[in-house]
Amino acid sequence: MKKLFPLGAVVLLLAFSLCVVNCSGKRTATVKANKKVVELVKTWDPKVNFYTSKKNPLKSIDGLRQKEIACFGPELAGNIQAFYDAAQIKKEYGDAVQVIGPENPIFIIENGPRLYLTLSNYEPKLKEAVKVRFSY
């Protein structure tokens, strides 16, 4: 019986630590993209990040439409437009960029964006989001 107590304590401690690691903080969603997108995003300021839905994360940029991309901050419009070109997004609305403030429930809005670009200092306001990492 005395040997079971330390074993049980270790198991509980391990389960608790796994929950803390997996349940707290933001994780990263890996999104499949082409080489141009991966290389483009690497050139940006590290404080500029894409985010996607935590509950329904974007898996690939294939089929992504212009209306499914948004940002916060007029200074990021050029980044979005460069992303359109690198990702070969069909420009249904020309060079228009959808701007949504981070206080909004971005990934809960009906027909809202699947991909959101903003500065990392707004990340705490993005409760339902995870940071995106592009790979090819």
DSSP file (Angstrom, degrees, kcal/mol; ACC not computed):
  #  RESIDUE AA STRUCTURE BP1 BP2  ACC     N-H-->O    O-->H-N    N-H-->O    O-->H-N    TCO  KAPPA ALPHA  PHI   PSI    X-CA   Y-CA   Z-CA
    1    1 A M     >        0   0    0      0, 0.0     4,-1.1     0, 0.0     3,-0.4   0.000 360.0 360.0 360.0 -38.5    0.0    0.0    0.0
    2    2 A K  T  4  +     0   0    0      1,-0.2     3,-0.1     2,-0.2     0, 0.0   0.824 360.0  52.7 -65.7 -30.0    2.9    2.4    0.8
    3    3 A K  T  > S+     0   0    0      1,-0.2     4,-1.2     2,-0.2    -1,-0.2   0.778 102.7  58.8 -75.7 -26.5    4.3    1.9   -2.6
    4    4 A L  H  > S+     0   0    0     -3,-0.4     4,-3.0     1,-0.2     5,-0.2   0.826  95.6  63.3 -72.3 -32.4    1.0    2.8   -4.4
    5    5 A F  H  X S+     0   0    0     -4,-1.1     4,-2.5     2,-0.2     5,-0.2   0.951 105.0  43.2 -61.8 -50.8    0.8    6.2   -2.8
    6    6 A P  H  > S+     0   0    0      0, 0.0     4,-2.3     0, 0.0    -1,-0.2   0.900 115.7  50.2 -62.1 -37.2    4.0    7.6   -4.5
    7    7 A L  H  X S+     0   0    0     -4,-1.2     4,-2.3     2,-0.2    -2,-0.2   0.925 111.7  47.3 -64.7 -44.5    3.0    6.0   -7.8
    8    8 A G  H  X S+     0   0    0     -4,-3.0     4,-2.5     1,-0.2    -1,-0.2   0.892 111.4  51.5 -63.3 -39.5   -0.5    7.5   -7.6
    9    9 A A  H  X S+     0   0    0     -4,-2.5     4,-2.5    -5,-0.2    -2,-0.2   0.896 109.9  49.3 -64.8 -40.2    1.0   10.9   -6.7
   10   10 A V  H  X S+     0   0    0     -4,-2.3     4,-2.5     2,-0.2    -2,-0.2   0.914 111.3  49.3 -65.1 -42.8    3.3   10.8   -9.7
   11   11 A V  H  X S+     0   0    0     -4,-2.3     4,-2.5     2,-0.2    -2,-0.2   0.929 113.2  46.5 -62.8 -45.4    0.5    9.8  -12.0
   12   12 A L  H  X S+     0   0    0     -4,-2.5     4,-2.5     2,-0.2    -2,-0.2   0.903 112.5  50.1 -64.0 -41.4   -1.7   12.7  -10.7
   13   13 A L  H  X S+     0   0    0     -4,-2.5     4,-2.5     2,-0.2    -2,-0.2   0.902 111.4  48.8 -64.0 -41.7    1.2   15.2  -10.9
   14   14 A L  H  X S+     0   0    0     -4,-2.5     4,-2.3     2,-0.2    -2,-0.2   0.924 112.2  48.2 -63.6 -45.6    1.9   14.1  -14.5
   15   15 A A  H  X S+     0   0    0     -4,-2.5     4,-2.0     1,-0.2    -2,-0.2   0.911 112.8  48.9 -62.3 -42.2   -1.8   14.4  -15.5
   16   16 A F  H  X S+     0   0    0     -4,-2.5     4,-2.4     1,-0.2    -2,-0.2   0.921 111.0  49.2 -63.7 -44.2   -2.0   17.8  -13.8
   17   17 A S  H  X S+     0   0    0     -4,-2.5     4,-2.2     1,-0.2    -2,-0.2   0.880 110.2  51.2 -66.3 -36.9    1.2   19.1  -15.6
   18   18 A L  H  X S+     0   0    0     -4,-2.3     4,-2.6     2,-0.2     5,-0.2   0.895 110.7  49.1 -64.8 -39.5   -0.1   17.8  -19.0
   19   19 A C  H  X S+     0   0    0     -4,-2.0     4,-3.2     2,-0.2     5,-0.4   0.911 110.1  50.8 -65.9 -41.6   -3.4   19.7  -18.4
   20   20 A V  H  X S+     0   0    0     -4,-2.4     4,-1.3     2,-0.2    -2,-0.2   0.915 114.3  44.1 -62.1 -43.2   -1.6   22.9  -17.5
   21   21 A V  H  < S+     0   0    0     -4,-2.2    -2,-0.2     1,-0.2    -1,-0.2   0.919 123.9  34.4 -68.1 -43.8    0.6   22.7  -20.6
   22   22 A N  H  < S+     0   0    0     -4,-2.6    -2,-0.2    -5,-0.2    -3,-0.2   0.762 121.9  44.4 -84.9 -26.0   -2.3   21.8  -22.9
   23   23 A C  H  < S+     0   0    0     -4,-3.2     2,-0.3    -5,-0.2    -3,-0.2   0.680 105.6  62.3 -96.1 -19.1   -5.1   23.8  -21.3
   24   24 A S  S  < S+     0   0    0     -4,-1.3     0, 0.0    -5,-0.4     0, 0.0  -0.731  91.6  11.8-109.1 158.2   -3.4   27.1  -20.6
   25   25 A G  S    S-     0   0    0     -2,-0.3     2,-0.4     2,-0.0     0, 0.0   0.057  93.2 -61.4  71.6 174.3   -1.9   29.6  -23.0
   26   26 A K        -     0   0    0    104,-0.0     2,-0.2     1,-0.0   104,-0.1  -0.742  45.4-155.1 -96.2 141.9   -2.3   29.7  -26.7
   27   27 A R        -     0   0    0     -2,-0.4   104,-1.1   102,-0.1     2,-0.4  -0.537  21.5-108.7-103.3 179.3   -1.1   27.0  -28.9
   28   28 A T  E     -a  131   0A   0     -2,-0.2     2,-0.5   102,-0.2   104,-0.2  -0.900  17.4-146.5-114.3 138.9   -0.1   27.3  -32.6
   29   29 A A  E     -a  132   0A   0    102,-3.2   104,-2.7    -2,-0.4     2,-0.6  -0.897  14.7-139.7-101.8 129.5   -2.0   26.0  -35.6
   30   30 A T  E     -a  133   0A   0     -2,-0.5     2,-0.5   102,-0.2   104,-0.2  -0.796  19.7-166.2 -90.4 125.5    0.1   24.9  -38.5
   31   31 A V  E     -a  134   0A   0    102,-2.5   104,-2.2    -2,-0.6     2,-0.3  -0.950  19.7-125.1-117.0 127.3   -1.5   26.0  -41.8
   32   32 A K  E     +ab 135  60A   0     27,-3.0    29,-2.3    -2,-0.5    30,-0.3  -0.529  44.5 155.1 -72.2 131.0   -0.3   24.5  -45.1
   33   33 A A        -     0   0    0    102,-3.0     2,-0.1    -2,-0.3    54,-0.1  -0.852  42.7 -89.0-143.6 177.1    0.7   27.2  -47.6
   34   34 A N     >  -     0   0    0     -2,-0.3     4,-1.9     1,-0.1     3,-0.3  -0.433  44.0-101.6 -88.0 170.7    2.9   27.6  -50.6
   35   35 A K  H  > S+     0   0    0      1,-0.2     4,-2.7     2,-0.2     5,-0.2   0.852 119.2  59.3 -61.8 -36.6    6.6   28.6  -50.4
   36   36 A K  H  > S+     0   0    0     50,-0.2     4,-2.4     1,-0.2    -1,-0.2   0.902 107.0  46.5 -61.0 -41.3    5.9   32.2  -51.4
   37   37 A V  H  > S+     0   0    0     49,-0.4     4,-2.6    -3,-0.3     5,-0.2   0.942 112.6  49.2 -65.7 -47.7    3.6   32.7  -48.3
   38   38 A V  H  X S+     0   0    0     -4,-1.9     4,-1.3     1,-0.2    -2,-0.2   0.925 115.2  44.3 -58.7 -45.9    6.1   31.0  -45.9
   39   39 A E  H  X S+     0   0    0     -4,-2.7     4,-0.7     2,-0.2    -1,-0.2   0.885 112.7  52.1 -67.5 -39.4    9.0   33.2  -47.2
   40   40 A L  H >< S+     0   0    0     -4,-2.4     3,-1.4    -5,-0.2     4,-0.5   0.950 108.3  49.4 -61.2 -50.6    6.8   36.4  -47.2
   41   41 A V  H >< S+     0   0    0     -4,-2.6     3,-1.1     1,-0.3    -1,-0.2   0.817 103.2  62.0 -62.8 -31.3    5.7   36.0  -43.6
   42   42 A K  H 3< S+     0   0    0     -4,-1.3    -1,-0.3    -5,-0.2    -2,-0.2   0.766  98.9  57.1 -64.0 -25.4    9.3   35.4  -42.5
   43   43 A T  T << S+     0   0    0     -3,-1.4    -1,-0.2    -4,-0.7    -2,-0.2   0.612  90.6  95.2 -82.9 -11.4   10.2   38.9  -43.7
   44   44 A W  S <  S-     0   0    0     -3,-1.1    -3,-0.0    -4,-0.5     0, 0.0  -0.368  92.7 -84.6 -80.2 158.2    7.6   40.6  -41.5
   45   45 A D    >   -     0   0    0      1,-0.2     3,-2.4    -2,-0.1    -1,-0.1  -0.357  40.1-123.1 -53.8 134.5    8.2   42.1  -38.1
   46   46 A P  T 3  S+     0   0    0      0, 0.0    -1,-0.2     0, 0.0    -2,-0.1   0.685 110.1  65.9 -60.0 -16.5    7.9   39.3  -35.5
   47   47 A K  T 3  S+     0   0    0     72,-0.1    73,-3.0    73,-0.0     2,-0.6   0.576  84.5  85.0 -80.9  -8.8    5.2   41.3  -33.8
   48   48 A V  E <   +C  119   0A   0     -3,-2.4     2,-0.3    71,-0.2    71,-0.2  -0.851  63.3 167.8 -96.9 118.8    2.9   40.8  -36.8
   49   49 A N  E     -C  118   0A   0     69,-2.8    69,-2.4    -2,-0.6     2,-0.3  -0.962  33.5-132.1-136.3 148.9    1.1   37.5  -36.7
   50   50 A F  E     -C  117   0A   0     82,-0.4    82,-2.7    -2,-0.3     2,-0.3  -0.718  25.8-166.2 -90.8 149.4   -1.8   35.7  -38.3
   51   51 A Y  E     -CD 116 131A   0     65,-2.5    65,-2.5    -2,-0.3     2,-0.3  -0.940   5.9-172.2-132.5 155.8   -4.4   34.0  -36.1
   52   52 A T  E     - D   0 130A   0     78,-2.4    78,-2.5    -2,-0.3    63,-0.1  -0.873  41.7 -65.4-139.2 172.9   -7.1   31.5  -36.8
   53   53 A S  E     - D   0 129A   0     61,-0.4    76,-0.3     3,-0.4     5,-0.1  -0.345  30.7-150.1 -64.3 135.5  -10.0   29.9  -34.9
   54   54 A K  S    S+     0   0    0     74,-3.0    75,-0.1     2,-0.2    -1,-0.1   0.879  99.2  42.2 -70.4 -39.4   -9.1   27.8  -31.9
   55   55 A K  S    S+     0   0    0     73,-0.5    -1,-0.2     1,-0.2    74,-0.1   0.837 133.3  18.6 -78.5 -34.0  -12.3   25.6  -32.3
   56   56 A N  S    S-     0   0    0     51,-0.1    -3,-0.4    58,-0.0    -1,-0.2  -0.560  85.1-167.9-136.7  69.7  -12.1   25.3  -36.1
   57   57 A P        -     0   0    0      0, 0.0     2,-0.2     0, 0.0    -3,-0.1  -0.253  28.8-106.6 -66.8 145.6   -8.5   26.2  -37.2
   58   58 A L        -     0   0    0     56,-0.4     3,-0.1     1,-0.1    -6,-0.0  -0.483  31.3-172.0 -64.3 135.6   -7.7   26.8  -40.8
   59   59 A K        +     0   0    0      1,-0.3   -27,-3.0    -2,-0.2     2,-0.3   0.728  64.7   5.6-102.6 -29.7   -5.7   23.8  -42.1
   60   60 A S  B     -b   32   0A   0    -29,-0.3    -1,-0.3     2,-0.2   -27,-0.2  -0.987  57.3-130.0-153.0 153.8   -4.6   25.1  -45.6
   61   61 A I  S >  S+     0   0    0    -29,-2.3     3,-2.2    -2,-0.3     2,-0.1   0.558  72.1 119.9 -83.1  -7.3   -4.8   28.3  -47.6
   62   62 A D  T 3  S+     0   0    0    -30,-0.3    -2,-0.2     1,-0.3     3,-0.1  -0.383  85.9   7.2 -58.2 126.9   -6.2   26.3  -50.5
   63   63 A G  T 3  S+     0   0    0      1,-0.3    -1,-0.3    -2,-0.1     2,-0.1   0.433  90.4 151.4  80.3  -1.0   -9.6   27.7  -51.4
   64   64 A L    <   -     0   0    0     -3,-2.2    26,-0.3    23,-0.1     2,-0.3  -0.426  33.4-147.4 -64.8 134.6   -9.2   30.6  -49.0
   65   65 A R    >   -     0   0    0     -2,-0.1     3,-2.0    24,-0.1     4,-0.1  -0.721  21.4-114.5-107.8 156.4  -11.2   33.6  -50.2
   66   66 A Q  G >  S+     0   0    0     24,-0.6     3,-1.6     1,-0.3    32,-0.3   0.864 115.4  57.2 -54.9 -40.6  -10.5   37.3  -49.8
   67   67 A K  G 3  S+     0   0    0      1,-0.3    -1,-0.3    30,-0.1    -3,-0.0   0.591  98.1  63.1 -71.2  -8.4  -13.6   37.8  -47.6
   68   68 A E  G <  S+     0   0    0     -3,-2.0    46,-3.0    45,-0.1    47,-2.1   0.287  92.8  77.1 -95.7   8.9  -12.2   35.2  -45.2
   69   69 A I  E <   +e  115   0A   0     -3,-1.6    29,-0.6    44,-0.2     2,-0.3  -0.968  56.2 160.4-122.3 133.7   -9.1   37.3  -44.4
   70   70 A A  E     -ef 116  98A   0     45,-2.2    47,-2.4    -2,-0.4     2,-0.3  -0.922  13.7-168.8-144.0 169.1   -9.1   40.3  -42.1
   71   71 A C  E     -ef 117  99A   0     27,-2.2    29,-2.3    -2,-0.3     2,-0.4  -0.939  19.8-128.7-149.0 171.3   -6.7   42.4  -40.1
   72   72 A F  S    S+     0   0    0     45,-1.8    47,-0.3    -2,-0.3    29,-0.1  -0.989  75.1  44.4-128.0 123.8   -6.6   45.1  -37.5
   73   73 A G  S >  S-     0   0    0     -2,-0.4     3,-2.1    45,-0.1     4,-0.2   0.324  70.8-125.1 113.9 118.1   -4.6   48.2  -38.1
   74   74 A P  G >  S+     0   0    0      0, 0.0     3,-1.4     0, 0.0     4,-0.3   0.778 108.5  67.8 -61.5 -24.5   -4.4   50.2  -41.3
   75   75 A E  G 3  S+     0   0    0      1,-0.3     3,-0.3     2,-0.1     4,-0.3   0.653  94.9  58.3 -68.5 -13.6   -0.6   49.8  -41.3
   76   76 A L  G <> S+     0   0    0     -3,-2.1     4,-2.2     1,-0.2    -1,-0.3   0.454  76.5  92.9 -94.9  -1.8   -1.2   46.1  -42.0
   77   77 A A  H <> S+     0   0    0     -3,-1.4     4,-2.5     1,-0.2     5,-0.2   0.896  85.4  51.8 -58.6 -41.0   -3.1   46.6  -45.2
   78   78 A G  H  > S+     0   0    0     -4,-0.3     4,-2.3    -3,-0.3    -1,-0.2   0.870 107.7  52.4 -63.8 -36.7    0.1   46.3  -47.3
   79   79 A N  H  > S+     0   0    0     -4,-0.3     4,-2.2     2,-0.2    -2,-0.2   0.920 110.4  47.8 -63.8 -43.7    0.9   43.0  -45.5
   80   80 A I  H  X S+     0   0    0     -4,-2.2     4,-2.6     2,-0.2    -2,-0.2   0.921 111.4  49.9 -63.8 -43.9   -2.6   41.6  -46.4
   81   81 A Q  H  X S+     0   0    0     -4,-2.5     4,-1.7     1,-0.2    -1,-0.2   0.894 111.1  48.9 -63.6 -39.5   -2.3   42.7  -50.0
   82   82 A A  H  X S+     0   0    0     -4,-2.3     4,-2.6     1,-0.2    -1,-0.2   0.874 110.0  53.0 -65.4 -36.5    1.2   41.1  -50.3
   83   83 A F  H  X S+     0   0    0     -4,-2.2     4,-3.1     2,-0.2     5,-0.2   0.913 103.9  56.0 -64.0 -42.9   -0.4   38.0  -48.7
   84   84 A Y  H  X>S+     0   0    0     -4,-2.6     5,-2.6     1,-0.2     4,-0.6   0.930 112.1  43.5 -52.5 -46.9   -3.1   38.0  -51.4
   85   85 A D  H ><5S+     0   0    0     -4,-1.7     3,-0.7     3,-0.2    -2,-0.2   0.940 115.8  45.7 -66.9 -48.1   -0.5   37.9  -54.1
   86   86 A A  H 3<5S+     0   0    0     -4,-2.6   -49,-0.4     1,-0.2   -50,-0.2   0.881 118.2  43.2 -64.0 -38.2    1.8   35.3  -52.5
   87   87 A A  H 3<5S-     0   0    0     -4,-3.1    -1,-0.2    -5,-0.2    -2,-0.2   0.496 108.0-125.9 -85.6  -3.9   -1.2   33.0  -51.6
   88   88 A Q  T <<5 +     0   0    0     -3,-0.7     2,-0.4    -4,-0.6    -3,-0.2   0.904  42.3 179.0  57.3  44.7   -2.7   33.6  -55.1
   89   89 A I      < -     0   0    0     -5,-2.6     2,-0.3    -6,-0.2    -1,-0.2  -0.625  34.1-115.8 -77.0 129.8   -6.0   34.7  -53.5
   90   90 A K        -     0   0    0     -2,-0.4     2,-1.5   -26,-0.3   -24,-0.6  -0.534  25.5-134.1 -66.7 125.2   -8.6   35.7  -56.1
   91   91 A K    >   +     0   0    0     -2,-0.3     3,-1.0     1,-0.2    -1,-0.1  -0.636  35.8 166.4 -88.4  86.3   -9.2   39.4  -55.5
   92   92 A E  T 3  S+     0   0    0     -2,-1.5    -1,-0.2     1,-0.2     3,-0.1   0.748  83.2  34.0 -68.6 -24.6  -13.0   39.5  -55.7
   93   93 A Y  T >  S-     0   0    0      1,-0.5     3,-1.6    -3,-0.2    -1,-0.2  -0.100 110.0-118.8-122.6  32.3  -12.9   43.1  -54.2
   94   94 A G  T <  S-     0   0    0     -3,-1.0    -1,-0.5     1,-0.2    -2,-0.1  -0.417  78.1 -24.4  65.2-137.8   -9.7   44.4  -55.7
   95   95 A D  T 3  S+     0   0    0     -2,-0.1    -1,-0.2    -3,-0.1   -14,-0.1   0.210  96.5 142.5 -92.1  16.0   -7.1   45.3  -53.1
   96   96 A A    <   -     0   0    0     -3,-1.6     2,-0.4     1,-0.1    -3,-0.2  -0.237  36.3-155.4 -59.7 143.7   -9.7   45.9  -50.4
   97   97 A V        -     0   0    0    -30,-0.0     2,-0.4     2,-0.0   -27,-0.1  -0.990  12.5-132.2-124.9 127.3   -8.8   44.8  -46.9
   98   98 A Q  E     -f   70   0A   0    -29,-0.6   -27,-2.2    -2,-0.4     2,-0.5  -0.662  22.9-160.3 -78.7 125.8  -11.4   43.8  -44.3
   99   99 A V  E     +f   71   0A   0     -2,-0.4     2,-0.4   -29,-0.2   -27,-0.2  -0.943  15.7 169.8-114.2 124.6  -10.6   45.6  -41.0
  100  100 A I        -     0   0    0    -29,-2.3   -30,-0.0    -2,-0.5     6,-0.0  -1.000  32.8-120.6-133.8 131.6  -12.0   44.2  -37.7
  101  101 A G    >   -     0   0    0     -2,-0.4     3,-1.6     1,-0.1     5,-0.1  -0.400  22.3-122.2 -69.5 148.0  -11.1   45.3  -34.2
  102  102 A P  T 3  S+     0   0    0      0, 0.0     4,-0.2     0, 0.0    -1,-0.1   0.614 106.3  71.6 -69.4 -11.5   -9.7   42.6  -31.9
  103  103 A E  T 3  S+     0   0    0      2,-0.1    -2,-0.0    23,-0.1    -3,-0.0   0.705  83.1  90.0 -74.3 -18.3  -12.4   43.3  -29.3
  104  104 A N  S <  S-     0   0    0     -3,-1.6     2,-2.4     1,-0.1     3,-0.2  -0.401  96.6-107.0 -75.7 153.0  -14.9   41.7  -31.7
  105  105 A P    >>  +     0   0    0      0, 0.0     3,-2.1     0, 0.0     4,-1.7  -0.463  50.0 178.7 -77.0  71.9  -15.7   38.0  -31.5
  106  106 A I  T 34 S+     0   0    0     -2,-2.4     3,-0.2     1,-0.3   -53,-0.1   0.814  71.7  37.3 -49.8 -48.5  -13.7   37.6  -34.7
  107  107 A F  T 34 S+     0   0    0      1,-0.2    -1,-0.3    -3,-0.2     4,-0.1   0.352 116.2  53.6 -93.6   8.0  -13.9   33.8  -35.2
  108  108 A I  T <4 S+     0   0    0     -3,-2.1    -2,-0.2     2,-0.1    -1,-0.2   0.587  79.8 110.2-108.8 -19.9  -17.5   33.5  -33.9
  109  109 A I  S >< S-     0   0    0     -4,-1.7     3,-2.1    -3,-0.2     2,-0.2  -0.310  83.3-103.9 -56.9 133.3  -19.0   36.1  -36.2
  110  110 A E  T 3  S+     0   0    0      1,-0.3    -1,-0.1     2,-0.0    -2,-0.1  -0.433 106.6   2.2 -61.6 130.8  -21.2   34.5  -38.8
  111  111 A N  T 3  S+     0   0    0     -2,-0.2    -1,-0.3     1,-0.1     3,-0.1   0.770 103.6 154.2  58.3  28.5  -19.4   34.4  -42.1
  112  112 A G    <   -     0   0    0     -3,-2.1    -1,-0.1     1,-0.2    -5,-0.1  -0.113  48.9 -66.2 -76.9 179.3  -16.4   35.9  -40.3
  113  113 A P        -     0   0    0      0, 0.0   -44,-0.2     0, 0.0    -1,-0.2  -0.243  26.0-159.5 -68.2 154.6  -12.8   35.6  -41.2
  114  114 A R  S    S+     0   0    0    -46,-3.0   -61,-0.4     1,-0.3   -56,-0.4   0.576  86.2  40.5-100.4 -19.3  -10.8   32.4  -41.1
  115  115 A L  E     - e   0  69A   0    -47,-2.1   -45,-2.2   -63,-0.1     2,-0.4  -0.999  69.2-173.8-136.5 130.6   -7.5   34.2  -41.0
  116  116 A Y  E     -Ce  51  70A   0    -65,-2.5   -65,-2.5    -2,-0.4     2,-0.5  -0.989   7.8-158.3-133.4 128.5   -6.8   37.4  -39.0
  117  117 A L  E     +Ce  50  71A   0    -47,-2.4   -45,-1.8    -2,-0.4     2,-0.3  -0.910  31.0 131.6-109.8 129.1   -3.6   39.5  -39.0
  118  118 A T  E     -C   49   0A   0    -69,-2.4   -69,-2.8    -2,-0.5     2,-0.2  -0.957  57.3 -74.2-159.6 176.1   -2.7   41.8  -36.2
  119  119 A L  E >   -C   48   0A   0    -47,-0.3     3,-2.1    -2,-0.3     4,-0.2  -0.535  42.7-119.1 -79.2 147.3    0.1   42.8  -33.9
  120  120 A S  G >  S+     0   0    0    -73,-3.0     3,-1.5     1,-0.3    -1,-0.1   0.715 107.8  72.5 -62.6 -21.8    1.0   40.4  -31.1
  121  121 A N  G 3  S+     0   0    0      1,-0.3    -1,-0.3   -74,-0.2     4,-0.1   0.698  95.5  54.2 -68.8 -14.5    0.1   42.9  -28.4
  122  122 A Y  G X> S+     0   0    0     -3,-2.1     3,-1.7     1,-0.2     4,-0.5   0.494  79.7  98.4 -90.2  -5.2   -3.6   42.3  -29.3
  123  123 A E  G X4 S+     0   0    0     -3,-1.5     3,-1.7     1,-0.3     6,-0.2   0.849  72.9  61.2 -54.0 -40.6   -3.2   38.6  -28.8
  124  124 A P  G 34 S+     0   0    0      0, 0.0    -1,-0.3     0, 0.0    -2,-0.1   0.785 101.7  54.5 -59.9 -23.8   -4.7   38.6  -25.2
  125  125 A K  G <4 S+     0   0    0     -3,-1.7     2,-1.4     1,-0.2     3,-0.2   0.627  89.3  81.2 -81.3 -13.6   -8.0   40.0  -26.7
  126  126 A L    X<  +     0   0    0     -3,-1.7     3,-1.6    -4,-0.5    -1,-0.2  -0.545  54.3 162.5 -93.8  70.0   -8.2   37.1  -29.1
  127  127 A K  T 3  S+     0   0    0     -2,-1.4    -1,-0.2     1,-0.3    -2,-0.1   0.818  73.1  44.1 -61.3 -35.2   -9.7   34.6  -26.7
  128  128 A E  T 3  S+     0   0    0     -3,-0.2   -74,-3.0   -74,-0.1   -73,-0.5   0.145 103.1  89.9 -98.9  20.1  -11.0   32.2  -29.4
  129  129 A A  E <   - D   0  53A   0     -3,-1.6     2,-0.3   -76,-0.3   -76,-0.2  -0.792  52.3-160.0-120.8 158.4   -7.9   32.3  -31.5
  130  130 A V  E     - D   0  52A   0    -78,-2.5   -78,-2.4    -2,-0.3  -102,-0.2  -0.964  34.9-101.8-128.9 150.9   -4.5   30.5  -31.9
  131  131 A K  E     -aD  28  51A   0   -104,-1.1  -102,-3.2    -2,-0.3     2,-0.4  -0.403  36.6-128.2 -70.5 146.7   -1.4   31.8  -33.7
  132  132 A V  E     -a   29   0A   0    -82,-2.7     2,-0.5  -104,-0.2   -82,-0.4  -0.792  19.0-170.4-100.8 139.1   -0.8   30.5  -37.2
  133  133 A R  E     -a   30   0A   0   -104,-2.7  -102,-2.5    -2,-0.4     2,-0.3  -0.994  18.7-144.0-123.5 121.1    2.5   29.0  -38.3
  134  134 A F  E     +a   31   0A   0     -2,-0.5     2,-0.3  -104,-0.2  -102,-0.2  -0.641  24.5 169.1 -87.1 141.5    2.7   28.5  -42.1
  135  135 A S  E      a   32   0A   0   -104,-2.2  -102,-3.0    -2,-0.3   -98,-0.0  -0.967 360.0 360.0-143.0 159.5    4.5   25.4  -43.6
  136  136 A Y              0   0    0     -2,-0.3  -101,-0.1  -104,-0.2  -104,-0.1   0.347 360.0 360.0-129.3 360.0    4.7   23.9  -47.0
